[in-house]
């Protein structure tokens, strides 16, 4: 909420963290109360720096409730709450309670306890570099995170059930690359922006690797070939999306060249995985069951991408 103009020229100014859900609800209660229009209200999470006034850095304003009195004194914590209650008839009882010796100290201790647990539900601010990306590209990166997390589980599924030494060496080698990819994508996609269905993608990845491991090396290689064929196209489409972005959609702070290089590097690694699996599978034509399984893997990957763009 932007600062509100007080009814009186000399009115206390309340600085609160509007990005904290509980804080916002409490402040809204005070604003609606009789006398609430006699205070100035400044959301420290979104207001311009000058609105915070002198001697109040934004990080301090976000860390604790503050009230600036008409005489310029700056109160924080329990003392700030008392200053608000004194001006709202509905909360005068709490203001009177604060006069009891030791009451403000006790209130301050309770408030500090609240501040200790507040980060559990206060949303973390999104990095500026992430917000600078076009929405469509952010959705694509969410699918990349889900896909790389699933790819790690595919190879873990293979390793869980495969007994062939060559297959295990193949899976261990490519697992390391997928883990590197996942770390790179995690550095780009904030935790709060990742797919909410991630446990489903992890389970699906493990099953995709474990099932063919039951049927032998060729089934494993055919599965990896099918997966990586899809991923090659998926990453290539994203690189093309970046290349096609008009200058009007490129916001300051969006490091698109670096992101493009990351995606292209991942794509080339996935192509190498596909080619390795294809060479190990051999030139013999795949049977009906293998072709059906490859179709299921490809269509399942495409469906997962469509869903994880939004969930």
N, C-alpha and C positions, 0 to 999 in steps of 0.2 A: 504494500500500500504506500502511496506517496504521502509526503507530509501534509497534514490537514491544517488549515488556518484556524487559530483559536478565536473564540468569541471575544476574549479580552486581550488587550494589547500585551499585558504582562501575565503570561500563563506558563506553567511548567511544560517542559518538552520531554516526552517519553521516547526513548530509543529502544527498539525491540528487534528481535530476530524473526523476520517474517518467513524465513525458510524452515523454521522449526514448527511442525504441525501443532503441538501442544501449546507452544508459546503464542502462536497466532490465534488459537481458539480462546485462550485466556484474555488476550488483548482485545479481541472482538467483543467479549463480554463486558469489559470495562468501557469500550467505546459506545456500546448500546445503552449503558446505564445512564441514569440521570446525572448530569454533570460531565459526562464524557466529552461533550462538545466544548467544554471549557479547558481542555488540555490539547496540546499539540502531539501528534502521533507520527513518528518517523520510523519507517521500516529500514533498518540498517543494512539489510541484505540487498536492497535494490536502489537506495537513494543515492544521489550524487554526493561526492565527498564533502562539499561545502555545507550540505544539510546537517552534517554531524556536528558542526560547530568546532570551537577550539578545544584542544586538549582531549579529544576523543577519537582515537584511531578506529578505523572500521573493525579491525580484529577484536578490539576491546568491546566495542558496541555489540558485536555478535556473540561475544563470550558470556556477557552478563547483561541483565536489564539495567538501564541507566535512566535517570531523570535529572534534567537540568532545571533548577529552580529559577524564578524570576531574578533573584539577586546574583545569578551566575554560578552558584554552588552546584557541583556535580555529585549526585548520589548514585550508588549502585547496590545491587543485591537486595537484601531485606529492607534496607533503608529506603530504596527506591520504591518498593511495593508500598511501604507505609505512606510515602508521600502521595502516591496515587489514591490510596484508600481514604486519606484525609479529605480529599476533594470530591469523593463520590458518596452521596448519602447512603446508598445501599451497603457500603462497605465500611461505614464509620465504626461499626462494632469491632472489626478487625483492627482498625486504627487505635481504638481505645485499648484493646488487648495488648497492643504493642507497647503501651505505657507501663505495663507490669515489668518490674525489674528483671532483667535477664531474658525477656521475651524476644527482643530483637536479635539477641545473640543466638537464641534457639532457632528462630526463623532463618537466620543466616546459615546455620549448620544444616538445616533441612534443605535450604535452597542449594547449598553446595553439593549435597547428596544427589539432588535432582540433576545438577549440571554434570555430575560424574557419569550418569547413565544416559543423559540426553543424546549423545552420539549414536546410541543404538537405533534410534528411529529418525534422527535428523538426516535428510538426504545430503549426500556429499555433492558439492558443486561439480558440474561436469567441466572437464578441461576445455579451454577456449579452442584448442586445435580441433577437438571433436565437434564442437558446436559450429565451427567454421565450415565443416563439410556439408555438402548438400544432403538433404534428408534421404534421398534414394540411395546415395552411396553409403550412408550410415547403416541403412537397412541391409545392404549387401555385405558390409563388414560384419554385421551380426551373424549372417549366414556363414561367413568364413570361420568365425570363432566356433560356431556349432559344428561345422564340418571338420575342422582340424581336431576338435575335441573328440568327435566321433571316429576320426581316422586313427587317433592314438588307441582308442578302444578296439578298433578292428584288429590291429596287430597284437594287442594284448589277448584278444579272443583267440587268434591263431596260436599264440604261444601257450595258451592255457590247455589246448587239446592236441596240437600237432606233436608228433613224435619223430618225424623225419628230420634228420640233422640239417639237411640243406634248406628245408622249409623254415626251420627255426632260425638259422643264420640269416636267411632272407628277411624274415619278420623282424628280427632284432636290429638289423642294419637300417631298415626303413622306419622302424619305430623311432629311432633316434632323430631322424630327419623330421618326422611328424611332430615330435615333442619340441623341436626347435621352432617349427612353424607356429605351433600353439603359443609358445612364449612370445613370439613376435606379434601375433595377432592380439594377444592379451594386453600387450603394451599399448595397443592402439584403441581397443574397444573397452570403455569403462565397465566395471563390474555391473553397475546398475543397468547398462544397456545391452547386456548379453541375453540370449534367449532364455525365457522363463521355463522352457521345456527341455533344458539341458539334460536333466536326468534321463529323459526319454531318448535323446540322441545318443547318450553314452551307452544305454542299454542296447539300443538298436545297433550301434557300432560293434559292440562286443559280440552280439549274435551273428552279425554279418561276417565276422572273422571266424567265429567258433564253428558255425555250421559247416562250411566247406572244409575245415580242418578235419572233420570226421570222415570225409570222402577222399582224402588224399591230396598230394601236391598239386596235381593239375587243376583240381577244383579251387584250391587256394589261389593259384596264379590267375586263373580265369576271373575270379572275383576281384582281385586287385586290378586287373586290366580293365574290367568294367567300371569300377569305381573311379580309377584315375582318368579314364576316357571322359567321364562326365566332368570331373574336377578340372581337367585341362580346358574344356569349353567354358566352364563357369568362371574361372579366373580370367580367361581371354576376354570374355564379355565385360568383365569389370575394368580391365585395362582399356578396352575400347570405350567404355563409358567415361573414364577419366579423360581420354584423348578428345572426346567429343564435347566436353563441357565448355559452354561459351564463357567468355571472360566475365559476363554479367553475373554468373553463378559462382564464380571463384571469389570467395571472401578472404579478407586479410587474415593471416594466421593459418590458413589451410595449406599444409605442406604436401601438395598433390604430387610433385615429382618424386619425393621420397616414398610416398604411399604407392605410387605406380611401380617404382622399382621393387618394393617389397612384394607386391602381388605378382609381378613378373618373375621374381626369383622363386617364389613358391610354385608358380605354374611350371617353370622349367624343372624343378625338383619332382613335381608330380608326373611330368612327362617321362622323366628318367625312371620313376617307379613303374609306370605303365609299360615302358619298353623292356625293362628288366623282367617284369612278369610275363610279358608276351614271349620273350625269347626263351624263358624257362618252360613255359607251357608247351612249346614246340609247334611244329607246323601242322600237326594232325588236326583235321576239322573238329570243331566241338560238336558234341551230341545234342540231341533235342533237349535233354534235361539241363545241360550246361547253358544252352542258348536261352532257355526259359529263365534260368536263375539270373543270368546276366541282365535280361530285360527287367526282372523284378528289382535287381540292385539299382539299375539306372533310373527306373521310374520312381523307386522309393527315395533315391537321392534327390531327384527333382521335386518330389512332393515335400520333402523335409525342408528344402530351400524355400519353397513358397510359404510354408507355415512359419519358419523361423524369421522371415523378413518382418513379421508382425508380432510374433509371440516369443 
